[in-house]
Amino acid sequence: MKTKKAVVTMKAKRYVLVVFFLSFVRKISTSVTHYSIPEEMKEGSVVANLATDLSLDVKTLNQRKMRLDIIANKKYLDVNKETGELYVVEKIDRENICSAKSSCYLRVEIILESPLRIFNIEVEILDMNDNAPQFRRDAIHLDISEATSKGERFSLSNAVDPDNGINSVKTYHLSESEYFDIEVQTGREGSKFANLILKKTLDREEYSVHNLILTAVDGGTPARSGTASVIVRVLDTNDNAPNFNKVNYNINIMENSPIGSLVIDLNATDLDDGSNSDITYSYSLYTSEKTQDTFNLSPSTGEITVKGMLNYEDLRIYDMEVIATDKGASALSGQCSIKVLVADMNDNHPEISIKSFQSPVKENIELETVIAVVSVSDKDSGDNGVVDLHIPDNMPFTLRESSDNYYELVVSEPLDREKAPEYDITFTVTDRGSPPLSDNETMTLELLDVNDNVPQFPQSFYTIRVMENNAPGALLSSLTAFDPDLHENQYLVYFILEKEIANTSMSMLFSINPENGNLYALKTFDYEIENEFLFHIEARDSGSPPLSSNVTVHIIIVDQNDNAPVIVSPWRAQGSVVEETIPRSTDKGSLVAKVIALDTDSVHNSRITYQFLQVTDATLFSLDQYNGEIRTMRMFSYRDPRHQRLIVVAKDNGEPALSATVTIKLSTLETAVNKAYSDMTEVPLEYDIFSDLNLYLVIGLGSVSFLLLITILVTIVLKCQTPKPSSAAPPCRNSVLSERNSTIADSTLVSNDAYWYSMFLAETRKGKMVVRQPVPKGSRYIVSSLPRGTGLTNTSDSAASTLQVWQTE
């Protein structure tokens, strides 16, 4: 039992502690620190030390970003972050900021970060007696019937003192009179007003007019006062005054109500008859001129209607006093007070004011540069008066609030005139009313060009095909670059970057129009001499500094089929017939001869095919159309003629095709020795050079070869003496293989085509071809024929030869 009681006691204690802690936290978060200062304090005057009062460390105020926010007022106060002192920034006039309020407070918030803390500060502005009471009019006129009973009260126009509290109107004094006295009363919000009291029945015949002095005195030290004359005119008897149904009326009306709208229909009654009961309605002197201009009072009916525009932002409360006066000989009156409360509606559009706008600007303007300063405002109150300013999305600008309702338009992203030469910036301000109202202002920002774009070619590499044998000055292509800049920044000039090929400058081969980029050939090109050119063209603008870019141009000379095939084997003099001798006992499939032709054109045009143009017996020989080998299709018979005539044509693959022919006269020889015709190995055969027949043949062949050599040498000398068209002319072409029964002339042939490499690997009946080294693709080949060494013989006693092929770079 004791244990249960202890547990209950502990729970109760914990509950009390939690409640106490929550209450303590709540007091900290909602507490308000109060200060009081008199109005009209000098600027810089210290109000209080917030660091001391709020228990803050002065050294951390800057670090915690201490700042002061004033709620719904101008910034009259500020805080010193170094000392923590709250001081006066601008002289405070209490009557200006609080008008007729009984108490005047400046509410501020002290905000600190890390950790976040907010302190509520209320600074009470104490009134000073710096204004004297003042009546609206210097003279107050009253008409009082002589039948008025003793003790009757009459309202007097009250004095106005802008000061408040004790410094406002405290009392009224009336000059000495045996008939009248005053009674001071306290109205709403502590205002003082005086009623004139009749102490003694009036006698018009004794005094028709009473001149009194009414003095209003405030409660300040020293006291200030103001006076007005009270002129009382005594009227004849009219003993019933009009009466209203109510003494005080409170009316609510929406702002912007149409003119002529009924506010209230007043009805006063008078028990008198005749003219003494006819009532006329009018405003009392207490009703301000502003109120009288805004509302119309019908003198005969008492209807109050809207006369002027009601604007909540200008005036929210209208106080008026209506007097109902009868038409008796001695008019009596009654009065009532009416308070009209104007309700706010969202009827004011927000306003935009462009304080500063910088245009045009350069496109390379720095980020965070201020372009414009804009202010916004809305005369409505509450949410109706809260405004938001924005600009269209996807623009390289942003709005930055600099102070209350002031914004700066700054550059947030790099600008590029080539993408957008100008921006139409629309500032749109919208309030938070329902429905929201908005306004906008559009400004055009123009960008000035800077030379920030290099010329751009459509392609980074141009391949231009030019047919050989072109005409000098022919237009090859138009290499036009584009520069998106303006004016001189986009005017382009084109150059060929100098480069020498074989001691020849590019400017001697090609020309470019500096204005439009048209590329021209300055000479006729020959594919067999040079088949391609590689150089650069530069486009440079005229900006400052100039920008440039270049492009690589690859000129490819396209081959024409302008070179006919040349028969290089078997060799023969111009227009002569090649004579060959073979044993009649040659076997089927034996190699009789090999025709080799070369074409210096390109691969496609230089592809050679062979065919018989004329043959004595088509059944005896076959010709390989690709390698030019002539072989026996069968063995010779006794019926076959001893002499066979073969005409072989070598045709290239061009359009149109070019060709060359060779005539071979083939003679068969009856002999018992035929080993040399069947043995086709790579080892050269040894011949019996000492036989009588061979000796005669050697002497004959030597004579013919000597004469042929002399003829070739003379021909070469004559050709070499002719002027060359250019330094890069193609090498002369000489026949390589001789007739069978002649000595092989020493000659050389240059070929560009790897196709001939495979051709030279084939064996011929006259000897073998030796490749000295591997030949890579793209290299040039030199074919040379060298005489065989002595001591070698064959069955026909003729000198054999060896063809050599080697590579040149």
Beta strands, then each sheet from edge to edge (+ up, - down):
strand 1: 32-38
strand 2: 46-49
strand 3: 67-70
strand 4: 77-79
strand 5: 85-88
strand 6: 105-112
strand 7: 117-126
strand 8: 134-135
strand 9: 139-145
strand 10: 153-155
strand 11: 159-160
strand 12: 169-174
strand 13: 180-186
strand 14: 192-198
strand 15: 209-218
strand 16: 225-235
strand 17: 243-244
strand 18: 248-254
strand 19: 262-265
strand 20: 268-269
strand 21: 279-283
strand 22: 295-297
strand 23: 303-306
strand 24: 317-326
strand 25: 333-343
strand 26: 351-357
strand 27: 361-362
strand 28: 370-377
strand 29: 387-390
strand 30: 397-403
strand 31: 406-411
strand 32: 422-431
strand 33: 438-448
strand 34: 461-467
strand 35: 475-478
strand 36: 492-497
strand 37: 500-501
strand 38: 504-505
strand 39: 510-512
strand 40: 518-521
strand 41: 532-541
strand 42: 548-558
strand 43: 566-569
strand 44: 578-583
strand 45: 591-594
strand 46: 596-598
strand 47: 609-615
strand 48: 621-623
strand 49: 629-632
strand 50: 643-651
strand 51: 659-669
strand 52: 747-751
strand 53: 769-771
strand 54: 780-787
strand 55: 801-808
sheet 1: 1+ 7+ 6- 3+
sheet 2: 2+ 5- 4+
sheet 3: 8+ 11-
sheet 4: 9+ 16+ 15- 12+
sheet 5: 10+ 14- 13+
sheet 6: 17+ 20-
sheet 7: 18+ 25+ 24- 21+
sheet 8: 19+ 23- 22+
sheet 9: 26+ 28- 31+ 30-
sheet 10: 27+ 33+ 32- 29+
sheet 11: 34+ 42+ 41- 36+
sheet 12: 35+ 40- 39+
sheet 13: 37+ 38-
sheet 14: 43+ 46-
sheet 15: 44+ 51+ 50- 47+
sheet 16: 45+ 49- 48+
sheet 17: 52+ 54- 55+ 53+
end
